[in-house]
């Protein structure tokens, strides 16, 4: 399993963020934060390509995982990164299988598979 998955969006940067955000909340998830990293850089006088990190999850799924494997909370809630470079909008995330491997998660294969399927389906909405 790769340690990250990167996909190319068929939409503009703004539309990609809007579609992902709508799909996240429409799917019953909670958006905990949407971080405009380019704006943060600009705020301290630096320049960064358009870059946004969306932090989201579903406490029904993630809580049990974090309760059993507390260190997994270092990578949860889930995150999707969107950036634009040279007119190409990319979407990336760390696969849940990678997160599980990092923290030696066992006995939660179905949950990890469901999380993986959900992230794949979510990001496929924009590719």
PyMOL commands that set and color helices and strands:
alter all, ss='L'
color gray80, all
select helices_A, chain A and resi 13-26+37-43+59-68+70-74+96-102+109-124
alter helices_A, ss='H'
color red, helices_A
select strands_A, chain A and resi 5-8+30-36+51-57+78-85+88-93
alter strands_A, ss='S'
color yellow, strands_A
deselect
rebuild
show_as cartoon
